[in-house]
Amino acid sequence: MDFWFLLKKGVSIYVHPLTIAMELIVLGVILIGFSRRRGRKKPGDFLRWLKRVSGDLGVAGVIGGVFFLFLASIKPIADPLVFSLEKKYPPLRFDNMTDREIASVAPEYILVLAGGERFDPGKPPTSQLTFAALARVNEGVRLARMFPKATLVFTGQPDEVRAMTESAIDLGVAKDRIVSESESRDTKDHPRFVRPLIGDARFLLVTSGTHMPRAMALFEADGFEPIAASCDLWVWPKFNEENPYRPENFIPRIEHLWMTHTAFHEYLGIAWAKLLEANLERGPVAGASADEGTPVSADEPDPLSPESSSKRKETEKEKAEPTSVPLPLPGRVSPSEDLRGAGSSEEKSSSSPSEPEDPPSSGEGGGRPAFL
């Protein structure tokens, strides 16, 4: 394993809410104990000053740790942190589309990202996955039933992929419709290792709503144009529908602490990707052949592809009448956009009630990582 991967995993252990709170409390107790220690000899002026300062810092650490843990465990803090991630890529909506319209926008692949496992050969496959991973598999299976010609792709570590594959088969997906990739260690590896499997084909990217901004940023940075299919949503779309300052919302709960933990993890991952992992210029990823440029849509060539590629131009001429169109589904949502009005604004932009809605503009979908 490379140094940066180990460093990232090591740092991530110590920056989550519960860990931070316990570090402050334990350090505070140690400092208080040092300040109360009595030696055999009378302490000098410097030692008395050091003990006094240690005692004050220790008390501040204990109080700060307890208060921080309280804040991380209440709804008015957890909900905004999670919602700020989930609102960027709302889940797909097919309820306002006919079967014919759904068939016309069918993807070639449904890519499901791993989300952890609890492997034990004695457990049923669905019990070998974490709650997040099982939610992603369920969404992948749901989309696979909606698009029967699409291939379901699972990507992650070997135990994760095996459990996800077995769970999907148990849930009714045919084995020959499933492709697995088990070399990826974390999110930054997924785009590189799935490129040989899916190429430049249209695909739905399935992962948790809190994880979607980081996943989309890394896939877009590696030249893909994924269609976000968020699942495992905690807060969206009912955020702020009730008074967040009701007394019962200030009672600490473990689920709110877990939500804050998840948000911290994702923000840390986004910051790490921004600093060290994300390639800000789109282009071929590692493992792609020399003939593969940046992805192209089914309708027109990618504006970022090399102009000198005569082969790409000839291919586009042959596809003058595309067999499918981009999914008319919501893209990235800006913080100022009213989520309740998103549906009505999309209906206004459609060409006619019987046709699918227009896809998001190219400025919304890709070109730069989501965190920029």
N, C-alpha and C positions, 0 to 999 in steps of 0.2 A: 504493500500500500504506500502511496506517495505521502510526502510530508504534509502537504496542504490538506489532504483528505483527513488525515489523523488529527491535525490541528483543529480543523473545523468541528469534527466530532467531539474532540476534547473540550473545546470552548463551549459548545452547545450544551454540555452537561451543567455548566455552572452559571448560566444566564437565564434560567427559567424562574418564575415567580417563587415557587416553594423553595427552591435551592437558594435563591438570593435571600429570602427571609430567614431561612435556617442559618445561613452563613453569618448574617448580621447578628442574630440572636446568640449563636455559639461564640462568635468573636467577642460580643459584648460581655457574656458571662466570664470568659477568660480574662478580659481586661478588669472586670470588677473583682474577680478573685485575686489578680495581681495587686490591685490597689488595697486590698484588705489584708494582704500577707504581712505578718509581723516577723521581723528578723531578730536575731539575738543581740545585734548591735544597734545602737541608736542611728537612724538614717540621717544622711546629710541633707543639705538644702536641695540639691539636685534630685535626689531620690524621693524626697517628700513631694517635690513638684511633679515628678514623673508619676508617682502614685495618684496624686490628685487628678492629673490630666487623664490618666488611664481609667480612673473611676468614672469621671464625667463622660468620656468617650464610650465606656462600657454601658452605662445607663442609656446613652443616646442610641447605641447600637441595638440594645434589646427593645427599646420603645419603637425605634424605626423599623426593625424587623417585624414586630407584631403588627404595627400599623400597616406596613406594606402588604403583609399577608392578608390582613382584613380587606384592604382595597382590592386585592387581586381576586377575592372570593365573593364579591358582591355584584349584583346584576348591573347597576349603573356604570360600572367600569368594564365588565366582561363583554356586554352587548355591543357597545360602540367599537371596541377593538376588533371583534369578530366581524361585525357588519362592514367595517371599512375595507375588509378583504373580500367578503362575499358579494358586495354590491357591484364590483367591477365587472363580473361576468355572470349575469343572471342565468338561471337554468333554461334549457331549450323548451319552447312551447310549440306543440303540434296540435293543440285542441282546436285552433281556428283554421286548420288546413284540412282539405279533403284527402282521401286515400290517393287520388291521382297526383295531387300536388306533392304529397309526401314521397311518393315513388319517384317523382321527377327530380328531387333533390337528394336522392339516396347517396351516401358516401360509399367509398370502396372499402374503407377500414374503420373499425371502432377500436381506438387505442385506449387501454385501461392501465393507469399507472398503479403500481403496487403501493400498499399503505401499511405494511407490517404484518407479521404473522406470529402465531403462538403454536408452533409445530409440535405435534405429538402424534405418532402413528395410530394411537388408540382413539383419537378423536375423529368425529365426522369432519369432512373437508370444510364445511361452513363454520365449524368451531375452531379451526386452525387459523382463522384470520382475525385481525383486529376489527373493531366496529367500523372504522373508516374504510378498511380494505373490503369488508363485506358489503358496505354501502356502494362502493365503486363497482364491485362485481355485479351486484343487483342492477345497477344502472346500465352497465354494459350488456347484461342479458336482456333487459327491457328494450334497449335500442337494437340489439341483434334481432329480436322478434319483430320490431317495427321495420327493420331493413333486412329482409331475409337473404339478400345477396351479398351483404357486407361480411368481411372477415373480421373476427374478434381477435385482437392482439393484446396479450398480457406482457408487461415488461417490468422487471424487478430482479431481485435476488432469487436463487434457485428454490428455496423453500417457499417463498412468497408466490412465485409463479406456479409452482406445483399445486399449492393449495387453491389458488385462484382458478386454475384450469379444472381441477377436480370439482370445485364448487359449481362452476359454470356448466359442466357436463351433468352434474346432479340436478341442476335447475332447468335442464332441458335443451341445452345447446349441443348440437352435433359435434363430435370430436373433430371431424374434418373441416369445420369452420373456424377452428381455434389455432392460432399461431403464437408461440411463446418465445420470449427473449429473456435470458436469465444471466446476462453479464453485467447489467447495470447495477451500480452500488447505491446511487442516489439520483436526485432529479436531474442533475447536469449531465449524467451519462445517458439518459433515455434518448435524447435526440440523436446522438451519435450511433447508438447501437440499433435503433429501429430503422435508420435510413436504408440499409440493405433490404429490409423487409417490406417497406411501404413506398420507398422512392419518393416521387412527387405527387402521389395520388391524394385525392381528397379524403380527409379522415376527421372523425370526431374525437376530441381529446376528453377523456373521462377522468376526473379526479375530484377531490373534495373542493367545495367552494372556497375555503380558506387557503387551500394549496394552489388553486387555479392561477392567481396572478403570477406567482413564481414560475409555475410550469409553462404558462404561455410566454413569459418573457424569455425563458431559455430556449424554447422551441422556435420562437420568432427570431431570436438572435442567431440561431443555427440555420436559418433560411427556410423554415417551414411556415405554412400558413394554416395552422390548426383552427378548427371550429370548436369553441369551448362548449362542453357539455357538463356543467357543474352538477354536483350531487352532494349528499351528506351536509346539508345546510342547517346551521344552528339558528340564525336570527332572521335572515332574509325570508320574506319581504315585510314582516310585521314589526320591524324596528320602529320604535317611537310611537306606536299606536296607543300605548298606555303611558300613564305618568310614571317615569322611571324612579321618582322619588317617593313612591309609596313606602310605608314603613317596612312591609314584608320584603321589599327588594334589598334592604340593607342587612338581611340575615345572611351570614356567610354560608355558601353551599359548595360542595365539592365539584358539582358540574360547572359552576362559574369559575372556579379555580382552574379546571381543565380547559375551559374555553380561553382563559387568559394565557395559560401555558401554550396552547396551540397558536394563538396570535403572536406571542413572543417568538416562538419557533419559526414561524413564517417570516416575520419581519427580520429576524436575524438571517434567515436564508436569503431573503431579497437583498439585504445589505451586503452579504458575502458575495453573492452573484454579481452585484454591481461593482464591487471592488476587484474581484479576482477571476470570476468565471465567465461572465457574459461577454460575448463578442459583439461589439456595437455595430459592426459592419456585416451586413448579410452576405452570405456566400456559401459555397459548397462546404459540407461538414466532412470531418474525418471519416474515411471509409467509403465516401462516394467516388464513383468512377469519374474519369476525366470528361466523359460525355455529359455528366450530370451537372447542370448549372443550378441556379436558384429555381425554386418551384414555380410552376406556371399554373394558372387556373384553367378550367375547362373551356373558357370562352375566349381569352385573349392572352398574349404573352405577358410574362412578368416584366414590368418596366425596368426592373433592376438587372435583367439578364443581359449578357454581352450582346451588343449590336452586331458584332461580327459573326455571330453563330448562324450560318446559313442553314444548318440542319434544323435548328429550332424554328426558323421562319417557314421552311418547307412543311414542317409538321403542323404548324398553325394554319397554313393554307388548306391542308387536308382536312382540318377540323372546322371548316367554315360553318357547318351546321352541327353545333354541339348536341350531345345526347342528354346532357343534364345541365342544370344551372346551380349557382351557389345557393347555399341554404339561406332562406329569408329569415334569419334568426337574429336575436339581439347580440350586439358585439359589446365592446367595453363601454361601461356607463360612467360618465363623469360625475364627480361628487355633487355638482350643482343640478343634476338632472333629476326630475321628479319621477320616482319609480312607478308611482301609481298611474302617471300619465303616459308611461312608455308605450303601453298597448295602443292607446288612441292615436299617438303620434305616428306609430308604425302603420296603422290602418290608413291614415291620411296620405302616407307616402306611396301606397300601393297603386298600381295602374288601374285595377278594376277589382270589384269584390270577388270575382271568380278566379283571379290569378294570385300566385304567391306574392308576398310582399317583397319590395326591393331589398337586396342585400346591403349590409353596411358599406359605406364608402371605404376606399382603400386607405384613407387617412386614419380610420378607426382600427382596422384589423391588424396591421403589421408594419414592419419596417424598423421599429425600435422596441426595445424591451419595455414591458408595462410599467416598470418602476421609474422610467425617465420622464 
